[in-house]
Amino acid sequence: MTHYRTVATALLLALHTAFIVSAANAQSCKEDFRKNPYLAGNNYVAYPGPQKALTPAPKGYEPVYLSHYGRHGSRYHIGDVYGEAYKTLLAADSAGVLTAAGKELLANVVLLKNEAAGRDGELTELGALQHQQIAERMFNNFPQIFNKETHIDAKSTVVIRCILSMENALMTLKSLNPKLDIRHDASYHDMYYMNQSDSVIYASKKKARSIVKAFRASHTHPQRLMSLLFNDSAYWQKKLDAQTLMRNIYKLAMNVQSSEIRHTMNLTGLFTEDERYDLWQAQNAYWYLYYGPSRYTDGVQPYSQRNLLHKIISEADSCLRLDNCGAHLRYGHDTMVMPLTCLLELDDTNRDIPDLNTLPQKEWCDYRIFPMACNLQFVFYRSVGAKANTSDKDSKNKDILVKVLRNENEARLPVKTNMFPYYRWSDVKAYYLKKLAAYEATRQ
């Protein structure tokens, strides 16, 4: 434990590091937040949609199979975030210590609380729309897969927001092609890979608790906001946990974007640009430490998704033995998509970054990895007119290409290719199976 206290202290005191960082990259996150303050909302960011057009398939190839894992769409808060902020502000109002700005915030919190009443963690209308739109783009991007009598196997975790995300996507696909053969399920039977639990990997998170706590405290500066909301400094200094209240208000402000109330309310102006950036940094570091490849959690967090990656590989190989391959669609959570992205090393997201203060400069930015409805799509291509060879496992796969879409944008894989964003499936599969085997050998 002493070692980790030392690490936490070193991280907080380090104003400069031995790393050379790019000023342009350092400014990119701040510039993003300046243009759209909601992007500072970490995992609450509403799905932005694809940013670039897709690269046409290599000549002579067409898509034949799609394998997907996606997070549920935008949701209401989980837990009593609304209630905690409401109780604190209501008590202050009763004590006569709220300013006009504080009273206005209390009124807005009441609106948010009432809108979310009885909807703990549930999908919002925007969340449903996000999956409808993703499914429609999936259909239009790859008509060779979806615009025929093909089989779609869909799975969800047992959480209602994930089930409803799946159903909105499937209803959209079915409306576009009524001939689709769709099977969908949400069962504890599949949770071993849909939402894997691993006590060994979970235990390693404990090593970072003191680091997370210290980093978060050093990036939460509530004095200005408290002075804006309260007319009695002694009250908030002695009666409240000002840092916790600031973070709760921030969560409420950032998740306004998830619901229909966003059309009439915007609370991001309660925070200065620097406050937004600091609060985002604190949570960005939390996600990196608890679910990313950080050395402070032994670099093992991405392997929490090894069962899911094994499933993606084995089901792909099984379906590619067929002439009509279809699609596998899976609906779960950010705590799966984010570590899976790192496990796959997509766009260099697997880097070990010792100094948490440099995460933004190193372009490790959570909102670019796992916004609401974030998703990974593995799209497989076969030579036009080629038939699957069910009797020869090797020959059927030698000409298969694959590309990975990360939030519908073409991603770089840690495998050599001369035709980016396309890779040979045999190379991709070999790389990941070797990586998984090496980790699993350490567990024996």
Protein Blocks (a to p, Z undefined) as FASTA:
>chain_A
ZZmmmmmmmmmmmmbdfbdcdfklmmmmmmmmmmmmmlmnojmpccebjabdcddddehi
acfbdcddddddddddedjklmmmmmmmmmmmmnopacfklmmmmmmmmmmmmmmgopgh
iacfklmmmmmmmmmmmmmmmmmlmmcccdddddddfbfklmmmmmmmmmmmmmmmmmbc
cdddddfklmmmmmccdfklmmmmmmmmmmmmmmmmmmccfklmmmmmpccfklmmmmpc
fklmmmmmmmmmmmmmmpmklmmgcfklmpcfklmmmmmmmmmmmmmmmmmmcfkloomm
mmmmmmmmmmmmmmmmmmmmpmblbjadddddfklmmmmmmmnopghlabccfblmlmmm
nopafklmmgghiacdddddddehiacdfkbmklmmmmpccdddeehiacddfbdcfkbc
bdcfklmmmmmmmmmmmmmmmmZZ
